[in-house]
């Protein structure tokens, strides 16, 4: 390999491990390795570098379709950088999330990307001292992450609630996955603040992730005479449950109840009627999170904060198109 690239053996080793060399040099060495049919032995490489090549990806709940898409995107982006995603699912349980985070640390992953169910947990500060941690969605307690890709939830919530207000809705149900044990997540706080500012009455309903649970919650909320005129869901997956409930109850969307989602999953535009939702640019989130965690593993200083700005995709489900 050294002879084929004109580099020293040490430089070749660094380039294959993705450290202490430029991206151009790394690409040149990888191309030479492909031509020569060279493959580094993963155990030998881990022993030599002190790294496993694995990045933990801790998902809040893979029953949520948007989180599934995010996991696929992050896994592919890491693979393109010669890293491998070790994907685990907290199943919507904050205690399980913390147990899995400890397990990933003990398995010596090089870094961790997390979509936190409980961003205020004390464990994040401990983990942040042991490995690069990048959060997606909400910032972790005490700024303990190496970097964070956060959503401008105040703006996202405002876009959705103003849209529904402007269409004449005054009483809304808001479906959230937040549990009573984690009550201070920014998006939920903004709902109450913005509802007060806009003169809206909102009933916040805690809904477990998953289509069946969202459908059951929607049946309870909409199956009464004084039902709300609109439902705002903090995931599109929950909105799909609302659609299922309206069909079971014989209600029309948006004639009897308007529905708005919050992550613009690709399937949302294909529904009948298409779902109004808030778009956070999932490709941009993937690129930012992977760049931050790989930079941390490679020794870069703290990556800081990337703020994702929302865009409201207005479709027929709210009657605003």
C-alpha positions, 0 to 999 in steps of 0.5 A, spaced: 500 500 500 505 504 501 508 503 494 502 504 491 500 511 494 507 514 495 506 515 502 509 512 508 506 506 512 504 510 518 500 515 513 497 509 510 495 507 516 492 513 518 488 514 512 485 508 512 483 509 519 480 516 517 485 520 522 491 525 522 490 526 514 486 530 509 480 527 506 484 527 499 489 523 502 484 518 505 480 518 498 487 516 495 488 511 499 481 508 499 482 508 492 488 504 492 486 499 497 480 497 492 485 496 486 489 492 490 483 488 494 486 490 501 481 490 507 483 492 513 482 486 519 476 490 523 479 487 530 486 488 528 484 495 526 480 496 533 486 494 537 491 499 533 486 505 533 483 504 540 476 504 536 471 500 534 468 503 528 461 503 531 457 509 532 451 508 537 444 510 534 439 510 540 432 512 537 426 514 542 421 509 538 422 505 532 415 505 531 415 512 529 416 512 521 420 518 521 425 515 526 425 509 522 427 514 516 432 517 520 435 511 522 436 509 515 439 515 513 444 515 519 446 508 517 447 509 510 451 516 511 455 513 517 457 507 512 459 512 507 464 514 512 467 507 513 463 507 520 457 502 522 451 504 526 449 500 532 441 501 532 437 500 538 430 502 540 428 505 547 421 503 545 418 510 548 421 508 555 425 513 558 428 508 563 430 503 557 433 509 554 438 510 559 439 503 560 441 502 553 445 508 553 449 505 558 450 499 555 452 502 548 458 506 552 460 499 555 460 496 548 465 501 547 462 505 541 466 510 538 460 515 539 453 516 540 447 519 536 441 520 540 434 522 539 432 523 547 426 522 550 428 525 557 433 530 555 434 533 562 437 526 565 443 526 569 446 521 565 447 525 559 453 529 562 456 523 565 456 520 558 459 526 555 465 525 559 466 519 556 465 519 548 462 524 543 454 525 544 450 528 539 443 529 540 437 530 535 431 534 536 432 537 543 439 539 547 441 535 553 442 537 560 447 542 561 450 542 554 453 536 555 453 533 548 459 534 543 454 537 538 446 538 537 442 538 532 436 542 535 429 544 532 426 551 532 420 548 536 417 555 537 417 556 530 414 550 528 409 550 533 407 557 531 406 555 524 402 549 525 397 553 531 397 559 527 395 556 520 389 552 524 387 559 528 387 562 521 382 557 518 377 558 524 379 553 529 379 555 536 379 548 540 384 543 539 387 536 541 394 536 541 397 529 541 404 528 544 409 522 546 411 526 552 410 522 558 408 525 565 416 523 567 419 528 562 414 534 562 418 540 560 420 538 553 421 544 549 415 543 544 410 541 549 412 548 553 411 552 546 404 549 545 401 552 551 405 558 551 403 559 543 395 557 545 395 562 550 398 568 545 393 566 540 387 565 544 386 557 543 384 552 547 388 546 547 387 539 550 394 536 550 394 528 550 400 523 551 400 518 546 404 512 546 408 511 539 405 506 534 399 506 530 394 502 534 396 506 540 394 513 536 388 510 533 385 508 540 387 515 543 384 519 537 377 514 538 377 517 545 378 524 543 374 524 537 368 519 539 364 524 543 359 530 541 364 536 543 370 533 540 375 538 538 375 541 531 382 540 529 388 535 532 395 537 532 400 531 532 407 531 534 409 526 529 406 524 523 405 517 525 400 519 530 396 523 525 396 516 521 392 514 527 387 520 527 386 518 520 384 511 522 380 513 527 376 518 523 374 512 518 372 508 524 367 514 526 365 516 520 368 523 520 371 527 514 378 530 514 378 536 514 370 537 514 369 534 521 376 534 523 382 538 521 389 534 522 396 537 522 402 533 523 409 535 525 415 531 521 413 531 514 414 523 513 414 522 505 408 517 506 404 523 508 403 527 502 400 520 499 394 519 504 387 521 502 387 527 503 394 529 503 397 531 510 399 538 512 405 537 516 411 541 518 418 539 514 424 539 518 429 537 512 431 530 514 437 529 509 440 536 512 439 533 519 442 526 517 448 530 514 449 535 520 448 529 526 453 525 522 458 530 521 458 532 528 459 525 531 464 523 526 468 530 527 468 528 535 470 521 534 476 524 530 478 529 535 475 535 533 473 540 538 466 541 540 461 541 534 456 546 537 449 547 535 445 546 528 438 549 529 433 546 524 428 551 521 421 548 519 417 549 513 409 548 513 407 544 508 400 545 507 395 540 504 388 538 504 387 535 511 387 542 514 382 545 508 388 550 507 390 548 500 
